[in-house]
Amino acid sequence: MDAVALMGSLAACAAMVGAAALTAWRVDAVSRRGGEADDPFWLAFGGAVVIAGAGVVAAALGAAWPAFVVGVASSTAAVAWTWRRHDQRHRRAEESSREAARKDLQRRHDDVLRRWADYDVDPGKAIHYPGMHDSGNPAVRPVVRAVRAAGSARDAVMSSPGDEAGEARYATAVARLEHAFAAAERDLGALEPRRPGRHRAIPGRP
């Protein structure tokens, strides 16, 4: 192989590596932006065409095996890098979604605790509904148990944030707390029914 063929083969191999790297970067960029579903396919197809064309040029110049090795290695590395980036984004999205769900559960949990505390710190509510803080009241006992269960589940989630089973138990505990608190308010009359609005009779209408 003369110098011209050698330089041409090196240039073709460099073009293969560059095409693989550029294709991987463009596919990753499209995936990151959330483009059309078939965009990555056509980008990958275009990159494969360029890599194959450069390989044909290198093979014509007498560097078939080096071109084959470079093409396979660069393509494999590009696919592996793109897949790793996609997996990282997927994991971050899942963690973000789970974190949002945890915060929502904590907000709901705190909201029930705050509303229950209002029956103790608000003089008007404490006078009108003293039973809401009487742990011996049959209507309040489920609330006390639910508060303890939700607190324990929350502590478990905070100590092991990645435990999906623990997060599911916490969600169940918060739902039971909300249900128990609403039932206690209803049983003790703290939830006053809405009064129907008064409507003035319109002449000519029944």
C-alpha positions in Angstrom: 0.0 0.0 0.0 1.5 3.3 -1.1 1.4 6.5 0.9 -1.7 7.9 -1.0 -3.7 4.7 -0.3 -2.6 4.7 3.3 -3.7 8.3 3.8 -6.9 7.6 2.1 -7.6 4.6 4.2 -6.8 6.6 7.4 -9.1 9.4 6.3 -11.9 6.9 5.5 -11.5 5.3 9.0 -11.5 8.7 10.6 -14.7 9.5 8.7 -16.3 6.3 10.0 -15.4 7.2 13.6 -16.6 10.8 13.1 -19.9 9.6 11.5 -20.5 7.2 14.4 -19.9 9.8 17.0 -21.9 12.5 15.2 -24.8 10.1 14.7 -24.8 9.1 18.3 -24.8 12.7 19.4 -27.7 13.6 17.1 -29.8 10.6 18.1 -29.2 11.5 21.8 -30.2 15.1 21.1 -33.4 14.2 19.4 -34.3 11.7 22.1 -33.6 14.4 24.8 -35.8 16.9 23.0 -38.6 14.3 22.5 -38.7 14.4 18.8 -40.7 12.2 16.4 -40.6 8.5 17.1 -39.0 7.7 13.7 -36.4 10.5 13.9 -33.7 8.3 15.7 -34.2 5.6 13.1 -33.5 7.8 10.1 -30.6 9.5 11.9 -29.1 6.0 12.6 -29.8 4.9 9.1 -28.0 7.9 7.6 -25.0 7.4 9.9 -24.9 3.7 8.9 -24.9 4.7 5.2 -22.0 7.1 5.8 -20.0 4.5 7.8 -20.6 1.9 5.1 -19.6 4.2 2.3 -16.4 5.1 4.1 -15.7 1.4 4.7 -16.1 0.7 1.0 -13.6 3.4 0.2 -11.1 2.1 2.7 -11.6 -1.4 1.3 -11.0 -0.2 -2.2 -7.8 1.3 -1.1 -6.6 -2.0 0.4 -7.6 -1.6 4.0 -10.6 -3.9 4.2 -9.9 -5.5 7.5 -8.9 -2.3 9.4 -11.9 -0.6 8.0 -14.2 -3.4 9.1 -12.7 -3.4 12.6 -13.0 0.4 12.9 -16.5 0.4 11.6 -17.7 -2.3 14.0 -15.9 -0.8 16.9 -17.1 2.7 16.3 -20.7 1.7 15.7 -20.8 -0.5 18.8 -19.4 2.3 20.9 -21.9 4.8 19.5 -24.8 2.4 20.2 -23.6 1.7 23.7 -23.1 5.4 24.5 -26.6 6.3 23.2 -28.2 3.5 25.1 -26.4 4.5 28.3 -27.6 8.1 27.9 -31.2 7.0 27.3 -31.1 4.7 30.3 -29.7 7.5 32.5 -32.5 9.9 31.4 -35.1 7.2 32.0 -33.8 6.5 35.5 -33.7 10.3 36.3 -37.3 10.6 35.0 -38.4 7.7 37.2 -36.7 9.1 40.2 -38.2 12.5 39.6 -41.7 11.0 39.3 -41.3 9.0 42.5 -39.9 12.1 44.3 -43.0 14.1 43.2 -45.2 11.2 44.4 -43.5 11.1 47.8 -43.8 14.9 48.2 -47.5 14.7 47.3 -48.0 11.9 49.9 -46.2 14.0 52.5 -48.3 17.0 51.7 -51.5 15.0 52.1 -50.2 13.5 55.3 -49.3 16.9 56.7 -52.6 18.4 55.7 -54.6 15.8 57.7 -52.3 16.4 60.7 -52.7 20.1 60.4 -56.5 19.8 60.1 -56.6 17.5 63.1 -54.4 19.9 65.2 -56.9 22.7 64.4 -59.5 21.0 66.6 -57.0 21.4 69.5 -55.5 24.8 68.9 -58.5 26.6 67.5 -60.7 27.7 70.5 -63.9 27.6 68.6 -63.3 24.1 67.2 -62.1 22.8 70.6 -65.3 24.0 72.2 -67.7 22.8 69.6 -66.0 19.5 68.8 -64.1 18.3 71.9 -64.4 14.7 70.9 -62.0 15.2 67.9 -59.1 15.0 70.4 -60.6 12.4 72.7 -58.5 9.3 72.0 -61.1 7.2 73.8 -63.9 8.2 71.5 -64.8 5.3 69.2 -64.9 7.7 66.2 -61.4 9.0 66.9 -59.7 5.7 67.7 -59.2 4.8 64.0 -57.7 8.2 63.4 -55.1 7.6 66.2 -54.2 4.2 64.8 -54.0 5.6 61.2 -51.8 8.5 62.4 -49.4 6.1 64.0 -49.3 3.8 61.0 -48.8 6.7 58.6 -46.0 8.1 60.7 -44.2 4.7 60.8 -44.6 4.3 57.1 -43.3 7.8 56.4 -40.2 7.2 58.6 -39.5 3.9 56.7 -39.7 5.8 53.4 -37.4 8.5 54.6 -34.8 6.0 55.7 -35.1 3.9 52.5 -36.1 6.3 49.7 -35.7 3.6 47.0 -38.0 1.0 48.6 -41.0 0.7 46.3 -42.8 -1.6 48.6 -42.3 1.0 51.4 -43.6 3.8 49.3 -46.7 1.7 48.4 -47.3 1.0 52.1 -47.0 4.7 52.8 -49.5 5.6 50.1 -51.9 3.1 51.6 -51.4 4.4 55.1 -52.0 8.0 54.0 -55.2 7.0 52.2 -56.5 5.2 55.3 -55.6 8.2 57.4 -57.6 10.5 55.2 -60.5 8.1 55.2 -60.5 7.7 59.0 -60.2 11.4 59.6 -63.1 12.2 57.2 -65.2 9.5 59.0 -64.4 10.9 62.4 -65.4 14.4 61.3 -68.6 13.1 59.8 -69.5 11.0 62.9 -68.8 13.9 65.3 -70.6 16.5 63.2 -67.6 18.5 62.3 -68.5 18.3 58.7 -71.5 20.5 58.5 -73.8 19.7 55.6 -74.2 22.4 53.0 -77.4 24.3 53.3 -79.4 24.6 50.1 -79.4 28.0 48.6 -82.5 30.1 48.9 -84.0 31.0 45.6 -86.7 33.7 45.2 -89.7 32.4 43.4 -90.1 33.8 39.9 -93.6 34.6 38.8 -94.9 32.3 36.2 -92.6 29.4 37.3 -93.6 26.5 39.5 
